[in-house]
Structure formats: C-alpha cells, structure tokens
Amino acid sequence: MRFVDEYRSPAIARGLAAEIAELAGDRPHKIMEICGGHTHAIYRHGIPDHLPDGVELVHGPGCPVCVVPAGRIDDAIALAFEPGVILTTFGDLMRVPGGQGSGSFLDANARGADIRMVYSPLDALKVARRNPDRRVVFAAIGFETTAPATAATVQRAAREGLDNFLVLSNHVLVEPAIRAILDAPGQDLDGFLGPGHVSTVLGAQAYEFVAREYGKPLVVSGFEPLDVLQAIAWVLRQRREGRAEVTNQYTRVVPWEGNAAAQRIIEATFTPRPTFEWRGLGEIPWSALALREEYAAHDAERHFALPGKRVADHRACQCAEVLTGRLKPWQCAVFGTACTPESPLGTCMVSSEGACAAYYHYGRLQLGREREVSQA
C-alpha cells in the first residue's frame, strides 16, 4: 500500500458490491463485526448502502471501553478517593458513567478526586516518578491489543523499583467473548468479520475454533472500505460453497501466527482471572487478565479494598443488547434523545469505538433505510 486512496476506489467498491449481491442471492445473511473500529469504518464510509437488503451487519463486544461494567467504574472511582492516590487512564474512560448516582471520572474530579488522562501507560509511569509521595494507579483497559504495553510498563516499574506505580487491570480476552456470543441461546449468526487490531497480537490463527467448533466462517478484516467489502464477500463465498474457515484479508498488517514477542510479555506479566463480569455478557470464566504474583507490588487490587459490587446499568440504557448484536443502536428508546455523546447514559455512546457513537456520528442517513428494511 502506497496511498490510502487505493483502498477507497469507488470503481472497485462497486465491483465488490456487485459480487456481494451475486453471492448473497435470496438467502438472508447475518454477519457480526466483532471490532468497534469496524463499526465506525462501516458507517463512516457508508458500507450499508453497498449491501443488498439480505446482508445484515450486527455489532459485537469488541469495544474495550463498552464492555467494562459499571461496577468496575465504581471501583476505580472509589480507589481515586483513597488518600494520596492519583488515578490515570485513557481519555475514552473519563466520561463513562458508573453506577446510578456515582457519575463518571470527570464527575469524580469535580468532587475532589485526582483523575488524569494519559495517552499510554508509560505516561502514567512518568506521573509516578514525579510524585514519589503518592500512589499512581493506571486503570488499564483493552483486549490483547493494549495488554502488551501495560505489561511492558509494569515490568519497567518493577525494574526501577517504582512501587508507587499500580495497575487496576480491566484487560479482557477476545476468545471467551466470542464463545459467549456463539453459546448464547438463539444465536443465529452466519459469520464474522474478525477484529483487525487485536489480531496483530494474536494472529488470525486465534479464531480457528470459530470454524472448527462452531462451523462459522470468519474473515480477519482491515478497516478501509474496500477491506470491509472484500471481507464480507469472502464470508459469503464460504457460505455459498458450504465452507467454514478462518481467512486473513488483512495480511498487510496481521501475521497468521501473530506477534510472538507481544504474546510472551502478556503471558509473563498477566494470568487469566477465574471469572470476570462483562457488560451485556455477564460473568465469563477465564475472560480477563490479572497481574501475576511476582508483580503483586504493582497490583492495585491487592493494595486496596475495592467495593467489587455488581451494579446495574441505567434502566433506560440498552448497551447490553447492542453489544451482543440483539439490538441496533437506533432501536434503543433513548438513542439520540436522552442519550447523546454530550450526555451519555451508557458506554456505547461514549467510546470512540462504541456502536451507538458510530450511529450517532455517521449513521443518521442510514436510519430511515434500516427502519424500512426492519419493517418490511
């Protein structure tokens, strides 16, 4: 690739759209894009306008901010009010609402907490160096994509003896989430667009269980419009030919085996949790990461007694249904009215990878068309 225009050619897009229409035929096809980045690419580039009515794209639990339950936000806020604590985190997490009444990190700052936005865990480590008399906690989020950076930072803090640097780990794993979706009652998905970002670490091989155990095709896709259209066509071709395989459309970025160095540093620093709560999916066994015993000095959960309560989402918020593909954002009664990016009720409207945010920013022209299709 030399120029991004190579992946945005209108002529090639029309050709792929014709191929998709021919492969789809008269059968309905429901394909889940796992990654929130794909959801935004799909609506930013108007991909649904290139698809026949029988091909439906639904959204999955691939937004790392969206799947963090309200109880974990409340835990972090409680931690931020501990004496001498500075809480640090990514910008996406600053506006995520916690349990009813607890507000967001920004609201907590207004009440006297010291919660700071950082661009990487290394920035949080710098805060710890500059404030040796305070404990600096990094609220870590993300799938295996961001876990290596957190792991490398923890190891560096250990080497430097910076015991005032701690991590509140909310890192989650993609395979258990996909399994939870596929094992859910009434699941009627026909295939998947595999996530691009996390696959740079895990490799396309990580999803072979989807084809082998569940008989569903999965195509790891890039994020340009032609990437997505080609990946959809590949899923439909497998469907037509009665195959279920994992294929890698994003070969320019994703190796089949993944990034071995990143995989090693995750394994050396983290261990799977016996269980972890996900927004929309509930408790999933072995689906998240905690720091290993040898890094206990940097584990916030070993240093502080956190509330650890399960907290219900706002009663009007339907993020759980959106994250599991059971509902389109515009079908939520508060979408775009009581719930907007400026005043969100749920995480899906906050995150830069959230499905509701994608619909709100890019999807308004699609809403009428989708309503007509759903009512037909």
PADOVEX-592285 format. One record per residue (C-alpha): x, z, y; residue in one letter. Coordinates in steps of 0.001 Angstrom, whole numbers, padded with zeros to 6 digits, always signed. Layout:
XZYA ...
# end
This chain:
+000000+000000+000000M +001368-001008+003410R -001725-000811+005580F -004912+001195+005216V -006897-001974+006001D -006010-003195+002510E -008430-000551+001181Y -011183-001301+003703R -011661-005037+003297S -015346-005997+003840P -014973-009071+001610A -013582-007053-001304I -016234-004381-000744A -018983-006997-001029R -017424-008275-004254G -017268-004778-005734L -020863-004132-004660A -021977-007270-006485A -020051-006172-009574E -021673-002716-009434I -025145-004242-009150A -024483-006505-012141E -023067-003655-014259L -025875-001273-013328A -028624-003613-014457G -032029-001995-014657D -030808+001347-016011R -030565+004485-013844P -027084+005962-013465H -026272+009380-012065K -022601+009876-011181I -021150+013114-009811M -018265+013085-007354E -016531+016369-008053I -014418+016460-004903C -015813+017283-001465G -013300+014868+000000G -015059+012086-001875H -018426+013190-000494T -017118+012840+003046H -015489+009479+002291A -018726+008203+000724I -020815+008959+003802Y -018182+008230+006414R -017820+004706+005043H -021483+004119+004174G -020868+003677+000431I -024559+004277-000500P -025506+001124+001420D -023415-000874-001057H -025079+000587-004154L -028257-000531-005910P -031086+001985-005971D -030472+002752-009639G -026998+004180-008956V -027233+007720-007626E -024284+009788-006448L -024636+013578-006621V -022300+016253-005375H -020286+018711-007412G -018467+022032-006938P -015222+020515-005656G -015212+022099-002185C -012981+025193-002481P -014463+026903+000583V -018025+026215-000557C -017659+027867-003953V -016333+031182-002594V -019261+033611-002952P -020473+035780-000099A -019214+038902-001852G -015615+037715-001651R -016025+037036+002072I -017324+040590+002468D -014309+041888+000505D -011956+040099+002893A -013801+041425+005949I -013648+044962+004574A -009931+044505+003996L -009446+043267+007566A -010830+046566+008877F -008302+048611+006898E -005829+050373+009237P -002751+048306+010020G -003981+045092+008331V -003708+041565+009684I -005797+039109+007673L -004727+035451+007725T -006480+032408+006315T -007210+028710+006771F -009467+027565+009595G -012280+026485+007269D -012785+030063+006124L -013063+031532+009630M -016725+030559+010082R -018004+031058+006528V -020867+033575+006553P -020595+036595+004332G -023496+038652+003062G -026541+039122+005242Q -025513+041202+008217G -021734+041046+007673S -021199+037833+009638G -018091+035661+009483S -014393+036293+010095F -014931+035285+013722L -017714+037851+013996D -015390+040457+012465A -012777+039674+015107N -015387+040290+017772A -015917+043738+016218R -012219+044603+016394G -010611+043130+013265A -007374+041118+013461D -008038+037915+011509I -005791+034966+012317R -005976+031305+011406M -002864+029792+009811V -002043+026299+008614Y -000170+027347+005466S +000748+030499+003547P +004256+030163+004989L +002731+030716+008430D +001251+033945+007096A +004709+034917+005820L +006065+034435+009351K +003400+036810+010644V +004569+039376+008081A +008183+039021+009202R +007191+039526+012846R +005035+042561+012061N +007037+044720+009636P +004952+047786+010520D +001684+046090+009423R +000415+044694+006153R -000336+040976+006416V -002832+039621+003885V -003257+035921+003210F -006790+035128+001983A -005890+032266-000347A -008419+029625-001360I -008347+026325-003163G -008116+024709-006565F -004825+023909-008263E -004130+021716-005225T -003175+024601-002937T -002154+027190-005540A +001492+025954-005732P +002008+026613-002002A +000638+030136-002353T +002787+030706-005434A +005949+029496-003710A +005233+031766-000738T +004680+034809-002956V +007950+034125-004740Q +009750+033773-001416R +008281+037045-000146A +009480+038755-003335A +012999+037363-002894R +013103+038545+000727E +011670+041951-000118G +008728+041481+002268L +006406+043960+000621D +004124+043903+003658N +003034+040369+002679F -000006+040414+000379L -002346+037816-001083V -006085+038057-001695L -006372+035284-004260S -009501+033167-004404N -007801+030272-006153H -010105+028638-008693V -009654+026200-011575L -011330+022827-011871V -011769+022543-015663E -014017+025628-016116P -016203+024452-013209A -016718+021018-014762I -017509+022639-018098R -020059+024912-016432A -021768+021870-014919I -021789+019994-018228L -023025+023030-020184D -025886+023741-017772A -029417+023261-019169P -030996+019960-018225G -027696+018340-017274Q -028292+014581-017041D -025076+013195-015565L -023802+009829-016760D -020243+010006-015463G -017832+011447-012944F -015589+010430-010099L -012588+012642-010775G -011014+014520-007849P -008002+012926-006220G -006252+015865-004560H -006185+018338-007458V -005223+015542-009838S -001895+015121-008045T -001043+018503-009597V -002961+018409-012882L -002755+014694-013637G -005571+012541-014970A -004913+013909-018459Q -006529+017213-017459A -010008+015679-017761Y -009744+014210-021247E -012067+016942-022501F -014897+015364-020467V -014742+012185-022546A -013683+013767-025830R -016090+016726-025953E -018986+015572-023759Y -018913+011800-024166G -018897+011138-020406K -016656+008627-018587P -014510+009974-015761L -012501+007898-013300V -009990+009630-011025V -010528+008005-007644S -008781+007656-004316G -010525+008267-001009F -010669+004874+000659E -013957+002930+000427P -012564+000343-001991L -011166+003154-004159D -014600+004725-004485V -016409+001440-005114L -013897+000403-007755Q -014126+003800-009472A -017931+003520-009593I -017616+000059-011102A -015223+001385-013747W -017642+004176-014685V -020494+001665-015013L -018372-000723-017088R -017655+002058-019553Q -021361+002846-019665R -022239-000765-020394R -019624-001034-023123E -020595+002273-024712G -017230+003884-023999R -016320+007305-022636A -012745+007504-021415E -010672+009025-018641V -009094+006368-016451T -006947+006672-013349N -007906+004467-010438Q -005645+006457-008077Y -002369+005518-009741T -000547+005120-006429R -000779+008900-005979V -001848+010554-009258V +000514+010544-012275P -001125+010729-015686W +000808+013902-016544E +000555+015420-013052G +003238+017351-011206N +005190+019388-013740A +007047+021446-011120A +003777+022456-009444A +002240+023348-012803Q +005238+025539-013668R +005171+027515-010428I +001433+028183-010815I +001966+029447-014366E +004946+031590-013331A +003101+033284-010462T -000556+033454-011494F -002572+034377-014551T -006215+033414-015261P -008839+036051-014463R -011166+037015-017340P -014116+036112-015091T -014848+035085-011501F -018027+034555-009535E -018701+031074-008105W -021314+030256-005538R -024040+028321-007349G -022487+028683-010807L -022373+032452-011217G -019736+034143-013339E -017439+031681-015140I -014883+033014-017646P -011207+032239-017052W -012013+030179-013971S -009799+031686-011272A -006263+032934-010697L -004843+036394-010025A -001213+037318-009374L +000876+038235-012382R +002011+041815-012938E +005529+041045-011726E +004083+040201-008304Y +001810+043251-008107A +003596+044374-004932A +002035+041365-003199H -001481+041622-004657D -003999+042878-002103A -006487+043771-004823E -004006+046285-006266R -003355+047892-002879H -006892+048248-001549F -010211+049407-002979A -012455+046464-002117L -016270+046616-002313P -016422+043968-005055G -020174+043605-004772K -022229+040560-005671R -024039+039563-002501V -026991+037199-002365A -026811+034170-000090D -029193+033822+002831H -032657+033359+001361R -033167+030016+003102A -029769+028594+002077C -029684+026254-000918Q -025940+025669-001156C -026047+026699-004806A -028343+023803-005677E -026265+021355-003623V -023009+022434-005312L -024438+021825-008761T -025967+018429-007989G -029560+019634-008273R -030376+019043-004616L -029336+016682-001843K -028490+018425+001443P -031353+016810+003341W -033790+018258+000807Q -032939+021782+001975C -035663+023035+004297A -033184+024347+006900V -030775+021393+006896F -030083+020229+010439G -032537+022721+011938T -031764+026402+011310A -028529+025382+009572C -026033+023254+011525T -022216+023188+011801P -022536+025208+015019E -024753+027833+013361S -024322+027582+009576P -026299+029577+007054L -024141+028510+004121G -020648+027337+003250T -021646+023720+002557C -022319+023245+006274M -019047+024916+007338V -016257+023384+005323S -014573+020102+006161S -015284+019183+002522E -018826+020547+002379G -021600+018183+001308A -024024+019406+003990C -021406+018869+006689A -020838+015339+005366A -024542+014534+005522Y -024872+016092+008957Y -021938+014214+010486H -022196+010884+008664Y -025434+010750+006721G -028266+010700+009227R -028649+006941+008933L -028878+007386+005156Q -031615+009994+005169L -034570+007678+005610G -033291+005329+002912R -032718+008150+000453E -036120+009662+001102R -037747+006302+000408E -035808+005944-002835V -036643+009503-003946S -040332+008946-003242Q -040532+005552-004940A 
# end
